[in-house]
Amino acid sequence: MSSRMVDSSTAIVVLDGQSLPVADIVRLADGTARPVPGSEAMKRVGAAWEAARELAASGRVYGRSTGVGANRNENVPTEAAAGHGLRLLRSHAGAIGEPVPAREVRAMLAVRANQLLAGGAGLRPGVVTALCEALESGAHPLVNEFGSVGTGDIAALAQVGLALAGEHPWQDGPPPEAQALDNNDALALISSNALTLGQAALALDGLRALVSATELVGALSLLAVDGSYEAFAEPVHAARPHPGTYAVAARMRQLLGAPERPTPPLGRIQDPYGFRCLPQIHGPAQDAADALERTLAVEINAAAENPLIRPSDMAAYHHGGFYMAQLALDLDHFRLAITQTARLSTSRLSALNEPAYTRLRPFLADSEAASSGVMILEYAAGAALGDLRAFSAPASLGHAVLSRGVEEQASFASLAARQTLRAQGAYRLVVGCELVAAVRALRQRGLRPEPALPVGRAFELAETVLDEEFADRPLTEDVTAAAALLDRFTDLMTDLTRGTV
């Protein structure tokens, strides 16, 4: 996103700490919406702040009247309480590595502002206002990549805290007015996984869109090899009704204009797995995406701070609600599922190179003797798939023992979120290779999908950006253009879902 200030006419997203969806995190991160804190939610923030100050002044409350981590049993003297918060932020603002991209930092600010409005943190209401002002102005703190192991993004959020206090740099737009943070604000701000959650939301949005676009690419490939619609027949999936698989098969019928009960083709009795098993592989990816979204919907609307301040009970509950096992496992599952869909794309690419399926020359070559055509695309796609496979290694297998053994487990959800974000580039290139080959095969065969069908519209879009030259030449630019085109395919799939195609 550009670093400009969000226009005052931009759509509003009301943050209420209870119902913010993933889609709105993406809009706030992209600057296509501006946040407004809900009035009732701000009352909750104020009530929790008053309760927290009273509790910390009269008893032992972790991180407010005590140290943190292995220092949890060390009391903070009353006369030192005011400075304790800033010392905590300064000591914990030690994230290292490359700066986090602005879009991801903005997603973190959006998540944290909404979580605070759930009313369990017990920090001053001005912090919420300042975070919303930053999102509107385009300002974001400098945040570094490494500092979390999935038990709280404390280093990144401490950098945010110091920026709010005027001690750490802001980038891009005008920063909010500095906040006078103290012992009742510091831990309350940093006790969150907001960066991980923001990155996970962006990764889910991006990869879900790419997997959806892949269905259109798969439909083009199916037409290029005279594939059968029978594998998408409604009776097949009604007999084995996994939700995602059933939905994918129904979409494939819509994309191709196939009836619920397609007749078998006159040629081969069944297709290779790349075509025949598309619902069985894309379906689990959809189910994994849905599961991840449900988890994110809970977490970005959660009062998960430790301790949890409950004004109604006048209590500070000490707990482990910051531990992100559920999120780490869902992110790992999602990456493994989308790796399967990318691997299926390479299977279809191989079929497109095979004369037995296309009735064309090997590798979709031109008429010159021994031409290589799109042979190299199999190698390129395989290399990108190798990266995707590496990114899909389960982050939740990680382990760490920290703070003198007091914190003896770690979910590594933070790593899982970063890896899921990184998977997008490799995934896009794998499917871009298939799209180049599918369009080339359709052109060489003189086949044009019905223009009124979604698959026909996709083909027309592809024809506008992909070179029709068949002679041997570098295909780098073709794949780059095809990979970029997947975003427009996603728009077609969105229109299909909305019933506007």
Secondary structure, DSSP 4 states (H G I P E B T S, - for coil): ---SPPPTTSEEEEE-SS---HHHHHHHHHTSEEEEE-HHHHHHHHHHHHHHHHHHHHS--TTTTB--GGGTTPBPPGGGHHHHHHHHHHHH---EEEEPPHHHHHHHHHHHHHHHTTS-S---HHHHHHHHHHHHHTEEE--EEE--SSS--HHHHHHHHHHHTTSS-EEESPPPPPP---TTTHHHHHSS-HHHHHHHHHHHHHHHHHHHHHHHHHHHHHHHTT--SGGG-HHHHHSS--HHHHHHHHHHHHHHT--SSPPPPSS-SS--HHHHTHHHHHHHHHHHHHHHHHHHHHHTT----SSEEETTTTEEE---TT--HHHHHHHHHHHHHHHHHHHHHHHHHHHHT-HHHHSS-GGG--SSTT--TTHHHHHHHHHHHHHHHHHTS-GGG----BTTTTB-----HHHHHHHHHHHHHHHHHHHHHHHHHHHHHHHHHT----TTSHHHHHHHHHHHHS----SS---HHHHHHHHHHHHHHHHHHHHHHHT--
